Each structure stands twice: as C-alpha cells, then as structure tokens.
C-alpha cells in the first residue's frame, strides 16, 4: 500500500534555528528545524512535546535581522528509536497563529533562500 501525501504546502529541507516553549514562564528551548513549509515545520529533538501541545515558536533565519514568530500546535511527536533505529526524533508543528507579515518573512527569508541553495 502506498502512503498518500497529506501536506498542503511544499516543504523545504533546510536547517533553521528554532526556539520554542509551551508556557511563558518556561525558558525557550533551542533546536533546529530540518524541514519547513508555509504550514509548519519539523523540529529535531530528543525531548518532543506531546501531540496537541501548543508552543510559542521563534525562527531565527540566517538572512536579515529579527525573528519570525507565532503560535503552533504539535501534530506528531516521535521519541528516539520509536519508529526504527534510523528515524529522526522530534515533533511536527503546524503553524496556527502566524500573521501575514510573519508568513511573508518566512517565505522570503527561509523558504526561498533554501529552495535556491
């Protein structure tokens, strides 16, 4: 049986620094997102938040000053070795509350440069 692609937006394989936290009283954790789209990203981490968790996200693009930030929801979490020995541990996060300005910055500063590389 062939798995069907369910993504609404094309993804770009890239490494972008991402800071995230579940609660405003929590310090930001810093990891790398390994693929990003206009709809979300995958963060490699050995300590993923559970599916359904809301997270504040800050992307730190290589190009230009300033952060790209908004709210996301963890849609899938994988712990180390959960699927198989070679699978990446981490969490897929869907963007929920990224305003138009942030989405345009994401497109301009993360997605387009990575697609050209």
C-alpha positions in Angstrom: 0.0 0.0 0.0 1.3 3.4 -0.9 1.1 6.2 1.6 -0.5 9.4 0.3 1.0 12.8 0.9 -1.2 14.8 3.2 0.8 18.1 3.3 -0.9 21.2 2.0 2.3 23.1 1.4 5.6 22.0 -0.3 8.3 21.6 2.3 11.9 22.7 2.0 14.7 20.7 3.6 16.8 23.2 5.4 18.4 23.8 8.8 17.0 26.8 10.6 17.4 27.6 14.3 14.1 27.5 16.2 13.3 28.5 19.7 10.2 27.1 21.3 8.3 26.9 24.6 4.9 25.8 25.9 4.5 28.3 28.6 5.5 31.9 29.1 7.2 31.0 32.4 9.3 28.4 30.7 12.7 29.2 29.1 12.9 28.8 25.3 14.5 25.5 24.2 16.7 25.9 21.1 16.9 23.2 18.4 17.0 23.0 14.6 14.1 22.7 12.3 15.1 20.3 9.5 12.2 20.9 7.1 9.9 23.9 6.8 6.9 24.8 4.8 4.4 27.7 4.9 2.2 25.4 7.1 4.6 24.2 9.6 8.0 22.6 10.4 9.7 19.6 11.9 12.0 20.1 14.9 14.6 17.5 15.7 14.7 17.0 19.4 15.1 14.1 21.8 12.5 15.7 24.1 9.5 16.4 21.9 6.3 17.9 23.4 3.3 15.7 23.2 0.9 15.8 20.2 -1.7 18.5 20.8 0.6 20.8 22.8 0.6 24.5 21.9 4.0 26.1 21.5 5.3 29.6 21.0 7.8 29.4 18.1 10.6 31.8 17.1 12.6 31.1 14.0 16.0 32.6 13.6 16.7 32.9 9.9 20.2 33.3 8.6 19.2 36.2 6.4 18.1 39.5 7.8 17.5 40.8 11.3 14.6 39.9 13.5 12.7 36.8 14.5 9.8 35.1 12.7 7.4 34.1 15.5 3.9 32.8 16.2 1.9 30.0 17.8 2.0 26.4 16.7 0.5 23.0 17.7 2.4 19.8 17.8 0.7 17.4 15.4 3.1 14.5 15.7 5.8 13.6 18.2 8.4 10.9 17.8 10.8 9.8 20.6 14.3 8.5 19.9 14.1 4.9 18.4 10.3 4.9 18.5 9.8 4.0 14.8 13.2 2.4 14.0 16.9 2.9 14.8 17.4 5.4 11.9 14.3 7.5 12.4 14.6 11.1 13.5 13.3 12.0 16.9 11.3 15.2 17.1 8.0 16.9 16.5 6.0 18.2 13.6 4.5 21.6 14.4 1.6 23.1 12.5 1.6 26.9 12.4 -1.7 28.3 13.9 -1.2 31.9 14.6 1.4 33.4 12.2 0.1 36.7 10.8 0.5 37.6 7.2 3.7 39.6 7.9 5.3 36.6 9.6 4.3 34.2 6.8 5.8 36.6 4.2 9.0 36.9 6.2 9.1 33.1 6.4 8.7 32.8 2.6 11.3 35.5 1.9 13.9 34.7 4.5 13.7 30.9 5.0 11.8 29.1 2.2 13.1 30.9 -0.9 16.8 31.0 0.1 16.7 27.3 1.0 15.0 26.4 -2.3 17.8 28.2 -4.3 20.6 26.5 -2.3 
